[in-house]
Amino acid sequence: MIDLELLEELVAFEQYGTLSATAEHLMITQPSVTRGMKKLEQELGVVLFDRQVNRISLNETGKMAATQAKKLLSAEQNFTESVINFDHMQKYINIGSVAPGPLMLLQSDQDKYSQKLTFTKSLIHSDVVISDLKNYKERLIFTAQEIEDDNEVESMFIGTEKLYVRIDKFNPLSAKKSLTFKDLAGQSFLVVNDIGPWKKIIEDNIPDSKFLYQEDLNSLDELTHYSNFPVFRSNLTMAASNFRERNDDDRISVPIKDNNNEIEIYGTYLISQRSIVQPFLKEVVKNWITD
C-alpha cells in the first residue's frame, strides 16, 4: 500500500513547483523529498518527473498522479473525520443551525431534555447541510426549509421564528403596539453579523436603512448599552434564559407584524437517525416559543 505521506509530497510538489519549496512547506529536508519521489515512482512502476540538470518537473503522468492523489487524500480525510464524528455522535446529539435563534433557545433549555446535547458554534450554510449530515458533523441541523435527499435526509417542521425590534423609548416608533418593516425605513440598526437567512430578509425589506454589523453578541450588547440604535430580537432569542436584556438600556420590545417577518424552522437529519432524533424533536416542539 502506498504511503500517504508520499502522496502528500507529490501534491505539494505539484503546488509549489520545486523540491526546495516543497521541502520548506512540508518542513522536511530537500533530500527527503527527492528520496520520497523516487520511492513513489518505484512503487507505482512509472516515471512521474522530467529530470534535467538543475531542474525537475512533473510529466503528464505525474500531473495526472497528483490530481488523483488530491482526491485520495481528500477521501482519506473525509473517512477519518466521518468515523470520529460518528463515534462522537453515539454519545451526544450534536446540533447545528442555519439561524441563531434555535441554538440560543436550546442552549438555554438543555436541562429540559434527557439527551446530552452539544452545539456547533458557527452557523451552518444551507449549501452544506446535507454534506455535514452525511459526514456526521451534526446529528441534527435546524434549517429554514424542508430538505429531502435521495431517501437519506428528511425534515420535520418545528415552528416559526419572528423578529421583534428593541427600540429606544424616546423614539416615536416605540409607542406603537406593532411595526411593519416599512415603518422601520431609514433607521440605523445594530446587528450581529452572523444571523443566517435573517440578513437577507431585513436588508431586502427595510428600505433606506443602515445595518451596523458587529462580529459577536458581546460587542453588540456593549454598543447597545451605550447607544440608541434599534436592535433586533426574535421570539426565540428573547425566551433564551442565558440571553437576558439589560434593564438599564431604556428600550422597548415591539413586535414586527409583517408578511415577510417569519422563518419556518425544520429539524433536518439523516433518516438512519430518525429513531433517535425524532423523539427529541417532538420534545423541542412542546417547548417551542410561538409568540
N, C-alpha and C positions, 0 to 999 in steps of 0.2 A: 504494500500500500504506500502511495506517495506521501511523503511528509508534507503536511500543510504549510509548514514554515518555508519550504522551498517554493510553494505556490505564492506565498506572500512576498517572497523576494522577487519572483518573476513579475508579479503585478506592480510592485514598487519600481522595478527597473523600467517597465513599460511607461510608468507615470513620470519618472524623473530623468530617464534617458541615459544616465551614466552610472558606472559602478560606484564611483565616489559619492555621488548624490544619493544613490540607493543605500549605501552603507551608512551615510550620515542620517538618513531618515529612519533607518531601522536600528540605529545605534549599535552597529556591529562593525567589524573591520572590513576593508575592501577585499582582502584575500578570502575572507569567509564568504562573501557574496560570489566571488569567482568560483570557489570550490562548490558552492551550492548550485550554481547554474550548470556547471559541468555534471554534477551528480544528477540533476533533474534530466538533463539530456540523456545520460546513461540509462536512467530508469525508464524513460519513455522510448528510448531507442531511436530518437530523431535528433536532428540538428535544429536548434532554436535561434541561433545567432549567426550573423555575418561578422567574421573576425578579420580585422585588418590591423596594420601596425598602428598602435596607439588609438585604436577605435574599435568599438564593438556595438552592434545594433541588432535589433530583432529582425529576423527574416519573416516572410509571410507566415510560415508555420508557427514561429514564435509569437507573432501578433495574435494569431488565432488561439494559441495556447493561453496567452494572457487573458483574452476575452473569456474563455471557458473557465480559467482559474478564478476570475472575479465571481462568476456565477456559483462555482463550487464553494468558495469561501463564504459567500453570502448565505448559501443554503446551510452551511455548517453553523454559521452564527445563528440563523433562524432556528435551526434544530436545537441548539443549546439553550437559547432563550425560551423556546416553547416548552422544553422539558422542565426547566427551572420554574417558569411561570405556572405550569400545570401543577407541579408539586406544591407550590405556594397556594394555589387555588383550592387545594383539597382541605386546607385549614381555614381559609377565610373566603368571604365574598368580597373580592376587590372591585370597587365601584368607580366608574368614570362618568363624565357627563359632558355634553356639548354646551351647557349653560351652568352658571354658578349656583343658582337657586337650589336645585335638588341636592347638591353636595352639601351646601351650608345647612340645609334643613336636617339631612340625615346625620351629619356630623354632630349636630346638637342633640339629636334624639337617639343616639346609639344605645342608651340604656333601655330603650323600649323594645329592643329586639334581642332574641336569644342567640342569633348568629353573630359570629365575630366578623366585624367589618373593617376593611381598610379602604383608603381612598387615593386615587390618582390625583396628584397636586395640580397639574396643569389641565386645562380643559381639552377635551378631545375634539379634533376637527372632524366634521361629518364625513369627509372623504376617507378617513382611516378607521371608521367604526368597525366595519366588517373584518378588516385585516387584523385589528387589535384583538377582536374576539377570537378569531381563528388561531392567533398566536398566543392566546391565553394571557394577554397582558391585563385584561379585565374580564371578570366573570359577568359583569352587568354594566351596561352603559345607558345612561338616560339620554335619549335623543329627542329632537324636535319634530320627528316624523316617524311614521311606521316604516320598518325595514324588514324585507324578506329577501332571502338569498339562497337559491338552489337547495331548498329544503334543509339548510343548515342553520339559518338565523331567523328568528322571529321576534316580534314586538308585542307588548301588552300595554294598553292605554292606562295611564296612571292618573292624570288630572291635568289641570292647566296652571300656567303661571301668568300673572298680570302685574303690570307696573303701577306703582304709586310715585308721586313726587313729593319730596320733603322740601318745603319752601319757607323762606323767612316770613315770620308772622306780620311783618310790616309791608310785605309785597301784597298788592290788592288781590292777587290771584288766590292767596291763602284763605280768603273769606268765602270762597266758593265750596260747595259741597262735593263737586267733582269737576274735572277738567278734561278737555279733549287735547289731542296733540296740537291742533291748530291754536288752541288757547295759549300754548307754550311757545309759539313762534317768537323769534327774536331774543329769547333768553340765552344766557350762557350757563352751561351745566358743568359740574364736576362729575366725571365718570371714570370708574376703574377701567383699565384698558381691555382686560380680557373678560368680555361679557357674552361671548358666543353670538348667537343669532340676534340678540337684542341690539347689537351695534348697528346692524343694517336697518332694523326697524325704526330706531329713533332718528337715525340720520336721514332716512327716506321720508319720514312722516312729520318731522318738526322743522318747518322751513325757516330760513334766515337765522339759524342758531349756531352758536359755537359750543363745541364739546371739548372741554379741557381734560384730556385723558391722563390718568395717573397710573403708575405701574402696579401699585398694590393697595390693599384696603387700608393699611396703616397710614399711607400717605394721604389717601382720600379722606380718612377720618380726621387727620390733623388739619388739612385745608378746610374741611367742612366746618370745623370748630372755629376757625379764625377768619371765615369769610361768610358772605351771604348768598353765594351761588347755590341754586337749587341742585339737589341730588336725587337720583332715582333709587327706589327700593322696590321689592316685589312682595307679593303675599307670602312667598316662601322665606325670603331673607328676613322680613320683619318678624316672622314666627320663630326664627332660629335663636335659641336661648343664648348661644355663645356670640351673638352679634346684637347687643343691645345699644340703642341710641343714647347719646349723651343727653342729659336732662337740661343742659345749660346752653343749647345751641339755638334757642328761640325759633324753632322750626315746627311746622305743622304738616302732618302727612295727609295728602289729598289723593283720593283715587283717580285714576285716569279712565274715563269712560269713553272708549273709542273702539271701533270695529277692528282696528289693527293692533290693539293692545292685548294680544293673547298668544301664547305659545302652548301648543299641546305637547305634553310630556309623555314619552313612552319609555318603558323599560325594555331594552333590547339585549338579547342573549343568544347563545347557541342552543339549538333545540336539544342537543345532547345534555344540556344543563337544566332543562325545564323542571325536572322533579325537585331540584334544589332551589332554583331562582324563583319560580312562580309562587310557592308558599310565602317566601319573603316579600315579594311584590304585593301580594294580597294584604299583608300587614302594612306595607307602605301606603296602600290606597286608603286603609282605615285611618291612618294618621295624617293624610294629606290635608293641606290648608286650602280651603275652597275660596275664601274671600281675602 
